[in-house]
Amino acid sequence: MEDTAVEEAEVSGAAELAPALVAAHPLGRSVAVAVGPELRVFDLKAGSVVSLSDDSGGGSHSDAIRAISFSANGVLFASAGDDKLVKVWRTDSWCCIQTITSEKRVSTVAISNDGMYITFADKFGLIWLVTVGQSGGGQESTDNNSVSIFGHYCSIITSMKFSPDGLFIVTADRDFKIRVTLFPKKPLRGAHEIQSFCLGHTEFVSCIAFTCLSEGSSFLLSGGGDSTVRLWDYINGCLLDTCQVRDKAGELLEPNETEDNNLAIADICPTNDGSLVAVAIQSFNGIMLLACDLVAKKLSFLKVITMEKCYIPISLASSFSAGLLWTVMGASNMPNQAGSQLLTRLHIIPHFKNGILASSDHVPTVLVDSEVPHGEKLLLALQGSLDIAKQDEVLASMQAALKVSMHKMLVKKHYSEERREHRKRGRNDKKIKK
């Protein structure tokens, strides 16, 4: 029965739904949204749409972008996805300076703190590393330029981050594991030393993020399919606290929307000082705020910011300098969706850095469209155009699809022997012998 259900979902294409992503420049200079193969960037300083260019010699994204990330200082930006391309952009010119080709589809990407290396994970669970700019001269990087440094073999990597001090690279997977690996001084030779494992999630780990005390010590936050947000001493692999969000979210949902697989954590985003954590939850039309006491090492429910019924945030990003929390809803590869209809919807929450949201007498609000920085110009650039009369209909359809998309993408699939052999024969990611 389970094999049949999975195979039917696969044939219908629902499992290939590609959620939209949002990323904010750490200094508040720009914001990027990815939906399908489209990368949309808006310059917040100049108040204008960014025109992307490419000097890498590689092609443009031709399939769904699955990961985007700014470097720690905001100088570089990386995008990667189902077309097996990893593209590296300079954010001063928004010119692509390097294109790396992966043998398999890419699930996540990260940039080392010093900006010297790009790491990306493929669908087989291998983590690859490339030196930034090594291709040079306008030549496209090939898979020969990337080096496999370690892996969670046969387990899809769902999230990857460098620690704030740059000493560790942390990877999470759909088999409930979080691995903390020492990032070596010569990473091209491989990353062989495991610092710790953070074990405790009972379903897939969907997202991880670092949060820091003012004196510099850092902790790891994680969210998963078990509807929990967890706080870790990642260096020692110790679970410090767990916040179960299912009950709180369930109070605000209809009874038929509270199944476990509909309340997975979609994304988490802490404030710069670590005192607050914003949480996006599958099926939940709003953001849940958690108080994070890094001294007492405790997570606790604080309040909920609700949004309209048809809006379910699936990706979060914070611009610390401006104190804005960016949220996005959107997806590509939806049934009957043309390339020109790649719709996303943005909502922005202000005061995400100065403690106002943590005040017990403050009622958090979402900026209305007229209050959004640069207003209609920004919204048109990042959301895409759509007939207002059709907007509710499209968002409702998208909402229904997004409720099950994460579960279908991240829960390990089980296939019959016949189906497994059929999939092997149809693989298109086999390495071509030269």
ROGUDREN-246206 format. One record per residue (C-alpha): residue number from 0; residue in three letters; z negated, y negated, x negated. Coordinates in steps of 0.001 Angstrom, whole numbers, always signed. Layout:
# residues N
(NUM, Ala, (Z, Y, X))
...
END
This chain:
# residues 434
(0, Met, (+0, +0, +0))
(1, Glu, (-907, -2421, -2803))
(2, Asp, (+2302, -1634, -4713))
(3, Thr, (+4385, -2244, -1590))
(4, Ala, (+2697, -5589, -884))
(5, Val, (+3193, -6777, -4441))
(6, Glu, (+6811, -5684, -4525))
(7, Glu, (+7552, -7421, -1217))
(8, Ala, (+5965, -10633, -2507))
(9, Glu, (+8011, -10382, -5661))
(10, Val, (+11271, -9893, -3788))
(11, Ser, (+10531, -12814, -1483))
(12, Gly, (+10092, -15121, -4476))
(13, Ala, (+6669, -16373, -3385))
(14, Ala, (+5138, -15133, -6620))
(15, Glu, (+7426, -17466, -8584))
(16, Leu, (+6187, -20654, -6951))
(17, Ala, (+5718, -23273, -9669))
(18, Pro, (+2893, -25764, -8943))
(19, Ala, (+3278, -29381, -10037))
(20, Leu, (+1277, -30621, -13042))
(21, Val, (-147, -33992, -14052))
(22, Ala, (-1283, -35261, -17463))
(23, Ala, (-2665, -38670, -18450))
(24, His, (-2409, -40351, -21847))
(25, Pro, (-5911, -40352, -23405))
(26, Leu, (-5719, -44134, -23912))
(27, Gly, (-4295, -44814, -20465))
(28, Arg, (-833, -45807, -21665))
(29, Ser, (+1206, -43451, -19501))
(30, Val, (+1035, -40639, -16968))
(31, Ala, (+3341, -37633, -16678))
(32, Val, (+4118, -35334, -13762))
(33, Ala, (+6086, -32097, -14063))
(34, Val, (+7609, -30312, -11080))
(35, Gly, (+10188, -27594, -11500))
(36, Pro, (+12355, -28503, -14523))
(37, Glu, (+11746, -32231, -14008))
(38, Leu, (+9474, -34245, -16306))
(39, Arg, (+8642, -37650, -14797))
(40, Val, (+6837, -40219, -16949))
(41, Phe, (+5613, -43701, -16062))
(42, Asp, (+4595, -46297, -18666))
(43, Leu, (+1363, -47833, -17343))
(44, Lys, (+1368, -50651, -19903))
(45, Ala, (+4919, -51805, -19314))
(46, Gly, (+4831, -50939, -15616))
(47, Ser, (+8143, -49119, -15777))
(48, Val, (+9721, -45705, -15501))
(49, Val, (+10208, -43970, -18847))
(50, Ser, (+13706, -42857, -19780))
(51, Leu, (+13495, -39637, -21790))
(52, Ser, (+15801, -38982, -24748))
(53, Asp, (+16350, -35968, -26990))
(54, Asp, (+17033, -35932, -30740))
(55, Ser, (+15983, -32304, -31260))
(56, Gly, (+19387, -30733, -30733))
(57, Gly, (+17907, -28492, -28043))
(58, Gly, (+18678, -28333, -24366))
(59, Ser, (+16770, -29922, -21515))
(60, His, (+14353, -27934, -19393))
(61, Ser, (+16357, -25785, -16996))
(62, Asp, (+13554, -23897, -15232))
(63, Ala, (+10024, -24558, -14044))
(64, Ile, (+7719, -26365, -16479))
(65, Arg, (+4433, -24446, -16566))
(66, Ala, (+2417, -26479, -19085))
(67, Ile, (+2178, -30083, -20273))
(68, Ser, (-273, -31623, -22735))
(69, Phe, (-936, -34825, -24675))
(70, Ser, (-2296, -34665, -28202))
(71, Ala, (-5858, -35885, -28788))
(72, Asn, (-4663, -39308, -29995))
(73, Gly, (-1804, -39517, -27489))
(74, Val, (+924, -39727, -30137))
(75, Leu, (+2565, -36444, -29109))
(76, Phe, (+3282, -34715, -25822))
(77, Ala, (+4392, -31114, -25266))
(78, Ser, (+6092, -29423, -22309))
(79, Ala, (+6938, -25746, -21876))
(80, Gly, (+7798, -23218, -19219))
(81, Asp, (+9946, -20534, -17694))
(82, Asp, (+13118, -21488, -19585))
(83, Lys, (+11374, -20273, -22786))
(84, Leu, (+11564, -23755, -24313))
(85, Val, (+8727, -25728, -25868))
(86, Lys, (+9634, -29381, -26289))
(87, Val, (+7669, -31876, -28401))
(88, Trp, (+7905, -35576, -27556))
(89, Arg, (+6794, -38749, -29348))
(90, Thr, (+5089, -40939, -26762))
(91, Asp, (+5946, -44281, -28393))
(92, Ser, (+9655, -43704, -27682))
(93, Trp, (+9501, -40693, -25356))
(94, Cys, (+12103, -39010, -27509))
(95, Cys, (+12034, -35231, -27924))
(96, Ile, (+11715, -34569, -31655))
(97, Gln, (+11563, -30786, -31590))
(98, Thr, (+12637, -27896, -29380))
(99, Ile, (+11244, -24438, -30000))
(100, Thr, (+12687, -21328, -28373))
(101, Ser, (+10316, -18566, -27307))
(102, Glu, (+11323, -14936, -26777))
(103, Lys, (+9431, -14906, -23469))
(104, Arg, (+8418, -17397, -20805))
(105, Val, (+5644, -19774, -21841))
(106, Ser, (+2400, -20013, -19865))
(107, Thr, (+433, -22688, -21719))
(108, Val, (+741, -25098, -24642))
(109, Ala, (-1627, -27143, -26846))
(110, Ile, (-1429, -29569, -29774))
(111, Ser, (-3854, -29366, -32688))
(112, Asn, (-6218, -32317, -33059))
(113, Asp, (-4521, -33512, -36253))
(114, Gly, (-1108, -33362, -34567))
(115, Met, (+289, -31015, -37207))
(116, Tyr, (+729, -27899, -35079))
(117, Ile, (+1953, -26854, -31651))
(118, Thr, (+547, -23645, -30204))
(119, Phe, (+1955, -21906, -27145))
(120, Ala, (+1306, -18633, -25344))
(121, Asp, (+3959, -16361, -23897))
(122, Lys, (+3848, -14016, -20916))
(123, Phe, (+2955, -11066, -23168))
(124, Gly, (-286, -12762, -24211))
(125, Leu, (+753, -13730, -27744))
(126, Ile, (-161, -17132, -29187))
(127, Trp, (+2518, -18671, -31385))
(128, Leu, (+2295, -21618, -33781))
(129, Val, (+4886, -24078, -35087))
(130, Thr, (+4485, -26930, -37546))
(131, Val, (+5412, -30218, -35876))
(132, Gly, (+8683, -31614, -37204))
(133, Gln, (+9466, -28623, -39387))
(134, Ser, (+12981, -28245, -37986))
(135, Gly, (+13905, -31834, -38930))
(136, Gly, (+17348, -33377, -39194))
(137, Gly, (+18115, -33132, -35509))
(138, Gln, (+18349, -29348, -35699))
(139, Glu, (+16907, -27199, -32956))
(140, Ser, (+13966, -24966, -33876))
(141, Thr, (+14512, -21267, -33210))
(142, Asp, (+12121, -18398, -32689))
(143, Asn, (+12198, -17828, -36477))
(144, Asn, (+10214, -21062, -36869))
(145, Ser, (+7318, -19821, -34748))
(146, Val, (+4607, -17531, -36095))
(147, Ser, (+2395, -15288, -33991))
(148, Ile, (-1202, -16028, -34996))
(149, Phe, (-3143, -13813, -32541))
(150, Gly, (-2998, -12526, -28995))
(151, His, (-4638, -11230, -25836))
(152, Tyr, (-2127, -8419, -25775))
(153, Cys, (-653, -7622, -22340))
(154, Ser, (-2817, -10269, -20646))
(155, Ile, (-1305, -13594, -19589))
(156, Ile, (-2973, -16613, -21213))
(157, Thr, (-3840, -19067, -18460))
(158, Ser, (-5307, -21949, -20482))
(159, Met, (-5607, -22954, -24134))
(160, Lys, (-7531, -25826, -25713))
(161, Phe, (-8592, -26992, -29178))
(162, Ser, (-12282, -27822, -29561))
(163, Pro, (-13103, -31535, -30017))
(164, Asp, (-13843, -31000, -33710))
(165, Gly, (-10622, -29037, -34198))
(166, Leu, (-12422, -26055, -35682))
(167, Phe, (-11711, -23626, -32851))
(168, Ile, (-8926, -22713, -30482))
(169, Val, (-10120, -21361, -27138))
(170, Thr, (-7910, -19183, -24926))
(171, Ala, (-8536, -17839, -21423))
(172, Asp, (-6688, -15052, -19640))
(173, Arg, (-6213, -13400, -16274))
(174, Asp, (-8390, -10430, -17329))
(175, Phe, (-11586, -12509, -17030))
(176, Lys, (-11899, -13206, -20786))
(177, Ile, (-12372, -16394, -22809))
(178, Arg, (-11831, -15970, -26548))
(179, Val, (-13050, -18475, -29143))
(180, Thr, (-11067, -18196, -32380))
(181, Leu, (-11684, -19996, -35658))
(182, Phe, (-8636, -22145, -36349))
(183, Pro, (-7893, -21505, -40043))
(184, Lys, (-7005, -24045, -42687))
(185, Lys, (-3723, -22180, -43208))
(186, Pro, (-2850, -21159, -39638))
(187, Leu, (+671, -20002, -40491))
(188, Arg, (-984, -16949, -42034))
(189, Gly, (-2604, -16084, -38710))
(190, Ala, (-5917, -16742, -36977))
(191, His, (-7869, -13539, -37502))
(192, Glu, (-11513, -14577, -37197))
(193, Ile, (-13018, -14378, -33717))
(194, Gln, (-16027, -16644, -33306))
(195, Ser, (-17121, -15348, -29890))
(196, Phe, (-16138, -14143, -26430))
(197, Cys, (-17368, -15957, -23324))
(198, Leu, (-17690, -13187, -20743))
(199, Gly, (-18996, -13589, -17222))
(200, His, (-16141, -14409, -14850))
(201, Thr, (-15426, -11601, -12396))
(202, Glu, (-11857, -12717, -11642))
(203, Phe, (-9095, -14430, -13612))
(204, Val, (-10017, -17533, -15605))
(205, Ser, (-7691, -20270, -14383))
(206, Cys, (-8739, -23305, -16448))
(207, Ile, (-10962, -24443, -19322))
(208, Ala, (-12050, -27884, -20569))
(209, Phe, (-14398, -29284, -23199))
(210, Thr, (-17174, -31734, -22517))
(211, Cys, (-19298, -33558, -25103))
(212, Leu, (-22676, -35192, -25536))
(213, Ser, (-22664, -38669, -27028))
(214, Glu, (-23973, -37334, -30345))
(215, Gly, (-20930, -35088, -30645))
(216, Ser, (-22068, -31595, -29723))
(217, Ser, (-19625, -30025, -27299))
(218, Phe, (-19704, -27423, -24549))
(219, Leu, (-17031, -25478, -22699))
(220, Leu, (-16375, -25549, -18966))
(221, Ser, (-14349, -22882, -17184))
(222, Gly, (-13161, -22176, -13652))
(223, Gly, (-11754, -19021, -12153))
(224, Gly, (-10694, -16875, -9268))
(225, Asp, (-14328, -15982, -8561))
(226, Ser, (-14892, -19520, -7172))
(227, Thr, (-17266, -20442, -9984))
(228, Val, (-17411, -23217, -12558))
(229, Arg, (-19301, -22118, -15663))
(230, Leu, (-20896, -23966, -18587))
(231, Trp, (-20847, -22278, -21995))
(232, Asp, (-22282, -22528, -25469))
(233, Tyr, (-18912, -21378, -26716))
(234, Ile, (-19830, -21085, -30385))
(235, Asn, (-22381, -18381, -29581))
(236, Gly, (-20615, -17055, -26496))
(237, Cys, (-23622, -17801, -24258))
(238, Leu, (-23350, -18572, -20550))
(239, Leu, (-25613, -21572, -19859))
(240, Asp, (-25122, -22088, -16130))
(241, Thr, (-22920, -21110, -13189))
(242, Cys, (-22074, -23225, -10152))
(243, Gln, (-20807, -21273, -7136))
(244, Val, (-18519, -23558, -5122))
(245, Arg, (-17455, -21078, -2434))
(246, Asp, (-20272, -21874, -5))
(247, Lys, (-19907, -25656, -268))
(248, Ala, (-16137, -25520, +138))
(249, Gly, (-16463, -23005, +2956))
(250, Glu, (-18566, -25429, +4980))
(251, Leu, (-15593, -27787, +5175))
(252, Leu, (-12876, -25214, +5846))
(253, Glu, (-11802, -23230, +8856))
(254, Pro, (-13226, -19660, +9022))
(255, Asn, (-9804, -18121, +8343))
(256, Glu, (-9430, -20179, +5142))
(257, Thr, (-12532, -18967, +3320))
(258, Glu, (-11297, -15695, +1864))
(259, Asp, (-12157, -15314, -1793))
(260, Asn, (-8550, -15406, -2978))
(261, Asn, (-8057, -18787, -1242))
(262, Leu, (-11016, -20441, -2988))
(263, Ala, (-10063, -19955, -6612))
(264, Ile, (-10675, -22898, -8936))
(265, Ala, (-7301, -24565, -9492))
(266, Asp, (-8330, -27102, -12155))
(267, Ile, (-11338, -28888, -13650))
(268, Cys, (-11619, -32285, -15320))
(269, Pro, (-14818, -33730, -16862))
(270, Thr, (-15576, -37409, -17441))
(271, Asn, (-15563, -38708, -20992))
(272, Asp, (-19371, -38633, -21243))
(273, Gly, (-19575, -35197, -19630))
(274, Ser, (-21841, -36300, -16792))
(275, Leu, (-19373, -35420, -14009))
(276, Val, (-16876, -32631, -13461))
(277, Ala, (-14075, -32925, -10904))
(278, Val, (-13032, -29585, -9409))
(279, Ala, (-9836, -28752, -7511))
(280, Ile, (-10073, -25663, -5295))
(281, Gln, (-7318, -23621, -3691))
(282, Ser, (-7050, -24355, +75))
(283, Phe, (-9467, -27287, -154))
(284, Asn, (-8183, -30727, +845))
(285, Gly, (-10236, -32772, -1583))
(286, Ile, (-12099, -32847, -4862))
(287, Met, (-15566, -31452, -5441))
(288, Leu, (-17756, -33373, -7896))
(289, Leu, (-20365, -31526, -9961))
(290, Ala, (-23172, -33177, -11896))
(291, Cys, (-23277, -31887, -15455))
(292, Asp, (-26558, -32333, -17340))
(293, Leu, (-25697, -31382, -20902))
(294, Val, (-29272, -31921, -22098))
(295, Ala, (-30737, -29549, -19528))
(296, Lys, (-27519, -27475, -19673))
(297, Lys, (-27172, -27416, -15884))
(298, Leu, (-24348, -27727, -13368))
(299, Ser, (-25092, -28766, -9789))
(300, Phe, (-23162, -29800, -6691))
(301, Leu, (-23031, -33579, -6236))
(302, Lys, (-20573, -34599, -3507))
(303, Val, (-17115, -34085, -2068))
(304, Ile, (-14194, -36490, -1924))
(305, Thr, (-12122, -35426, +1067))
(306, Met, (-8447, -36211, +1561))
(307, Glu, (-5979, -35768, +4398))
(308, Lys, (-5646, -32257, +5778))
(309, Cys, (-2201, -31594, +4321))
(310, Tyr, (-3133, -32660, +777))
(311, Ile, (-4542, -29978, -1537))
(312, Pro, (-4821, -31117, -5194))
(313, Ile, (-3731, -28462, -7675))
(314, Ser, (-3743, -30341, -11000))
(315, Leu, (-6131, -32984, -12349))
(316, Ala, (-6012, -35419, -15253))
(317, Ser, (-8224, -38273, -16392))
(318, Ser, (-7368, -41508, -18115))
(319, Phe, (-10702, -42300, -19738))
(320, Ser, (-9905, -45866, -20768))
(321, Ala, (-8947, -46828, -17207))
(322, Gly, (-11495, -44589, -15498))
(323, Leu, (-8907, -43030, -13183))
(324, Leu, (-8759, -39455, -11962))
(325, Trp, (-5174, -38449, -11234))
(326, Thr, (-4555, -35633, -8749))
(327, Val, (-1238, -34096, -7753))
(328, Met, (+79, -31736, -5113))
(329, Gly, (+3568, -30293, -5306))
(330, Ala, (+5629, -27232, -6095))
(331, Ser, (+9133, -26062, -6892))
(332, Asn, (+10958, -22805, -6148))
(333, Met, (+9918, -23101, -2519))
(334, Pro, (+12161, -21476, +104))
(335, Asn, (+15114, -23664, +1154))
(336, Gln, (+14180, -26346, -1384))
(337, Ala, (+17066, -28102, -3086))
(338, Gly, (+16752, -29556, -6560))
(339, Ser, (+16876, -33068, -5144))
(340, Gln, (+13845, -32339, -2958))
(341, Leu, (+11277, -31701, -5676))
(342, Leu, (+8516, -33582, -3920))
(343, Thr, (+5076, -34265, -5325))
(344, Arg, (+2240, -36288, -3831))
(345, Leu, (-252, -38262, -5910))
(346, His, (-3756, -39417, -5095))
(347, Ile, (-5837, -41447, -7539))
(348, Ile, (-9623, -41759, -7575))
(349, Pro, (-11084, -44810, -9382))
(350, His, (-14405, -45262, -11236))
(351, Phe, (-14216, -41862, -12919))
(352, Lys, (-16102, -42958, -16032))
(353, Asn, (-18843, -45490, -15366))
(354, Gly, (-21302, -43540, -13249))
(355, Ile, (-20427, -45142, -9908))
(356, Leu, (-19284, -41824, -8491))
(357, Ala, (-22641, -40307, -9442))
(358, Ser, (-24549, -42904, -7456))
(359, Ser, (-26151, -41392, -4369))
(360, Asp, (-25325, -44444, -2193))
(361, His, (-21677, -44694, -3270))
(362, Val, (-19068, -43141, -1002))
(363, Pro, (-16082, -42142, -3178))
(364, Thr, (-12708, -43267, -1918))
(365, Val, (-9104, -42520, -2792))
(366, Leu, (-6814, -45432, -3612))
(367, Val, (-4348, -46164, -834))
(368, Asp, (-728, -46485, -1918))
(369, Ser, (-880, -50284, -2060))
(370, Glu, (-3881, -50121, -4453))
(371, Val, (-2264, -47691, -6911))
(372, Pro, (-1494, -49280, -10303))
(373, His, (+2082, -50633, -10143))
(374, Gly, (+2229, -49527, -6499))
(375, Glu, (+5478, -48353, -5019))
(376, Lys, (+7303, -48371, -8354))
(377, Leu, (+4921, -45773, -9816))
(378, Leu, (+4805, -43657, -6665))
(379, Leu, (+8575, -43546, -6338))
(380, Ala, (+8929, -42552, -9995))
(381, Leu, (+6329, -39774, -9978))
(382, Gln, (+6483, -38466, -6417))
(383, Gly, (+10210, -38469, -5883))
(384, Ser, (+11920, -39918, -2832))
(385, Leu, (+11635, -38365, +616))
(386, Asp, (+12231, -39478, +4137))
(387, Ile, (+8767, -40479, +5393))
(388, Ala, (+9489, -38833, +8727))
(389, Lys, (+9865, -35486, +6983))
(390, Gln, (+6922, -35891, +4595))
(391, Asp, (+4242, -34263, +6741))
(392, Glu, (+6494, -31318, +7523))
(393, Val, (+7309, -30689, +3868))
(394, Leu, (+3700, -31083, +2722))
(395, Ala, (+2498, -28689, +5422))
(396, Ser, (+5002, -26092, +4254))
(397, Met, (+3947, -26669, +661))
(398, Gln, (+270, -26357, +1590))
(399, Ala, (+820, -22935, +3116))
(400, Ala, (+2670, -21728, +24))
(401, Leu, (+129, -23119, -2435))
(402, Lys, (-2754, -21342, -706))
(403, Val, (-1547, -18010, -2059))
(404, Ser, (+442, -19036, -5127))
(405, Met, (-2355, -18866, -7701))
(406, His, (-3568, -15501, -6483))
(407, Lys, (-58, -14037, -6703))
(408, Met, (+573, -15524, -10134))
(409, Leu, (-2706, -14646, -11809))
(410, Val, (-4053, -11472, -10251))
(411, Lys, (-2715, -8521, -12223))
(412, Lys, (+40, -6761, -10312))
(413, His, (+208, -2997, -9791))
(414, Tyr, (+3592, -1306, -9636))
(415, Ser, (+4771, +2149, -8718))
(416, Glu, (+6308, +4184, -11553))
(417, Glu, (+9753, +3738, -10033))
(418, Arg, (+9328, -20, -9743))
(419, Arg, (+7988, -249, -13303))
(420, Glu, (+11047, +1517, -14719))
(421, His, (+13334, -718, -12663))
(422, Arg, (+11648, -3825, -14074))
(423, Lys, (+12019, -2546, -17634))
(424, Arg, (+15755, -2050, -17162))
(425, Gly, (+16099, -5578, -15811))
(426, Arg, (+14235, -7367, -18605))
(427, Asn, (+16039, -10311, -20146))
(428, Asp, (+13518, -11186, -22861))
(429, Lys, (+14324, -8438, -25349))
(430, Lys, (+14790, -9728, -28864))
(431, Ile, (+18414, -9808, -29932))
(432, Lys, (+18996, -8081, -33247))
(433, Lys, (+20942, -10149, -35727))
END
